[in-house]
Amino acid sequence: MSVEDTIRRKLTEAFQPERLDVENESHLHHGHHGSPQTGESHFRVLVAADAFDGVNRVERQRKIYAVLAEELDGPVHALALTALTPAEAVRRNL
């Protein structure tokens, strides 16, 4: 299973999001210092889930980092996160 698929599966299981976008941006970092050049090291994630209702931005990110701890300790070099409630996503036109 690819790292992208693993991220998608874990976040779906943990948060049952209404919206989940997982974008592999590794190709944008090819040749950069510190990039492992695996093709699956840099990701941008948008999660819109009711699980984030009443939870501040920092705690939302901590929850996601906890779910993806194994990936962040290994193949994932960088993770750009947007964690919203579904209502916040609608307000932002996402």
N, C-alpha and C positions, 0 to 999 in steps of 0.2 A: 504494500500500500504506500502511495506517495505521501510525503510530508503534508502536502496540501489536503489530501483526502483525510489524513489523520486529524489535522486541525479542524476540518469541517465536522467530522464525526464526533470528536470530543466536545466541541462547542455546542453542537446540536443536542447531544445527550445531557450536557450540564445545564443548558439554559432554555432549551426548546424555543429558539428564537422565531419571531415572525419573519425576520429577514436576516440572512447571513451571507455576506459577500467575503470571499477569501480570494485575494488576488496575489499571485506569485509575481513579485517585482525583482526577482533575482537577476534577470537579464539586464536590468538597469544598473547593476552594481558589478558587473563583470570587470575584472581587472582592478577593482578598488582594494586598497590595503585592508587586510583583515577579513575580506570576503573569502569563504572557503571554496568558492568556484564549483559548488556542487549542483547548481541550478535550482536548488530548493533551500535557500538560506534567508531570503528577504521576503516578507509578506506584509500586505496591508489588509486589515480585517475590519469589517463593519458588522456589529452585532446589535440588532434591535430586539429586545426581549422584555417581557413583563417582569422578569427576575430582577431587573435593574430599577424598578419603581421604588423610590424612597432611598436609593443608595447613591452616595456621592460619586463623583467622577473617579477619584483615586481608589475608592473601594471597589468600584466596578472593574478597574484595571487589575487590581490585586486578585480579584476572583478569577479573571481570565488567565492571568499569569499562573495561578495555582493549578488550574485545569491543564495548562500547557507546559507545566514545569519540565517534564521530560524533554519536550521538543526544544525548549529554551536552553536547557543544559546541553543539548547536542547539536542537531543540525540547523536550528534556527539562529541566525546571527542577528537579525533585526525584525521587530514586529511593530508596525504602526497600527494603533488601535483607535477605533471609534466605537464606544459602547453607549447605547441610547435605549430609552424606552420606545415602544412603537409610536407613542404620541409625539415624542421629541423628534423622531425620524420624519413624521408627517410634517411637523412645523418647519423642519429644515428642508423640506422637499426632497428627501432622500428615499 
